[in-house]
Amino acid sequence: MTKSVNLPQSVYQELVEVSDELSLMAKKPFSASMTIDMLIEIYRAHLSNPCVLDAFSQQLRSLNIMSPEEFDKYWDVQLKVKDSSKRQVKSKKS
């Protein structure tokens, strides 16, 4: 059964770019859901090494991670900043 996930626009754009890169590497189309599945498989394979898992766990514990609400707001603001920067560059070129 298919489920929907809400992503900030910039995260979605990154997902599309990775999907395009995987499509080029595989010489076959990769959908967004296939890309997410591939990234999860890579994540699990990478962390199956106990040393990597321990180091990654330590890094996560030491990070000051945002709440989900703060994360969504941050990415929304970042997207607006990127959009306004693009508009400024285009207007300077004109």
C-alpha positions as CSV (number, residue, x, y, z in Angstrom):
1,M,0.0,0.0,0.0
2,T,1.4,3.4,-1.0
3,K,1.8,6.1,1.7
4,S,2.4,9.8,1.2
5,V,5.3,11.7,2.8
6,N,5.5,15.5,3.1
7,L,8.9,16.8,2.3
8,P,10.2,20.3,2.3
9,Q,10.7,21.5,-1.3
10,S,14.5,21.6,-1.0
11,V,14.7,18.0,0.4
12,Y,12.4,16.9,-2.4
13,Q,14.6,18.6,-5.0
14,E,17.6,16.8,-3.6
15,L,15.7,13.5,-3.9
16,V,14.9,14.3,-7.5
17,E,18.6,15.1,-8.2
18,V,19.8,11.8,-6.6
19,S,17.1,9.9,-8.5
20,D,18.4,11.5,-11.8
21,E,22.0,10.5,-10.8
22,L,21.0,6.9,-10.1
23,S,19.1,6.8,-13.4
24,L,22.2,7.9,-15.2
25,M,24.4,5.3,-13.4
26,A,22.0,2.5,-13.9
27,K,21.0,3.6,-17.4
28,K,17.4,2.8,-16.2
29,P,14.8,5.1,-14.7
30,F,14.7,5.5,-10.9
31,S,11.6,6.9,-9.3
32,A,11.7,8.8,-6.1
33,S,10.4,5.8,-4.1
34,M,13.1,3.6,-5.7
35,T,15.7,6.2,-4.7
36,I,14.5,6.3,-1.1
37,D,14.6,2.5,-1.0
38,M,18.1,2.5,-2.4
39,L,19.3,5.1,0.1
40,I,17.8,3.1,3.0
41,E,19.6,-0.1,1.7
42,I,22.9,1.8,1.5
43,Y,22.3,3.2,5.0
44,R,21.6,-0.3,6.4
45,A,24.6,-1.8,4.6
46,H,26.9,0.9,5.8
47,L,25.8,0.7,9.4
48,S,26.0,-3.1,9.4
49,N,29.7,-2.6,10.3
50,P,29.8,-2.4,14.1
51,C,32.6,0.2,14.1
52,V,30.7,2.5,11.7
53,L,27.5,2.0,13.7
54,D,29.2,3.0,17.0
55,A,30.9,6.0,15.5
56,F,27.7,7.2,13.8
57,S,25.8,6.7,17.0
58,Q,28.3,8.8,18.9
59,Q,28.1,11.5,16.3
60,L,24.3,11.6,16.5
61,R,24.3,11.8,20.2
62,S,26.7,14.8,20.1
63,L,24.7,16.7,17.5
64,N,22.3,19.5,18.5
65,I,19.5,18.1,16.3
66,M,16.4,20.2,15.6
67,S,12.9,19.1,16.4
68,P,10.9,18.0,13.4
69,E,9.0,21.3,13.5
70,E,12.2,23.3,13.6
71,F,13.6,21.3,10.7
72,D,10.6,21.9,8.5
73,K,10.7,25.7,9.3
74,Y,14.5,25.8,8.6
75,W,14.1,24.1,5.2
76,D,11.2,26.4,4.3
77,V,13.3,29.4,5.1
78,Q,16.3,28.1,3.2
79,L,14.2,27.5,0.2
80,K,12.9,31.1,0.3
81,V,16.5,32.4,0.7
82,K,17.6,30.3,-2.3
83,D,14.7,31.5,-4.4
84,S,15.3,35.2,-3.6
85,S,19.1,34.7,-4.3
86,K,18.3,33.2,-7.7
87,R,15.9,36.1,-8.5
88,Q,18.6,38.6,-7.5
89,V,21.2,36.9,-9.8
90,K,18.8,36.9,-12.7
91,S,17.9,40.5,-12.2
92,K,21.6,41.5,-12.1
93,K,22.2,39.6,-15.3
94,S,19.3,41.4,-17.0
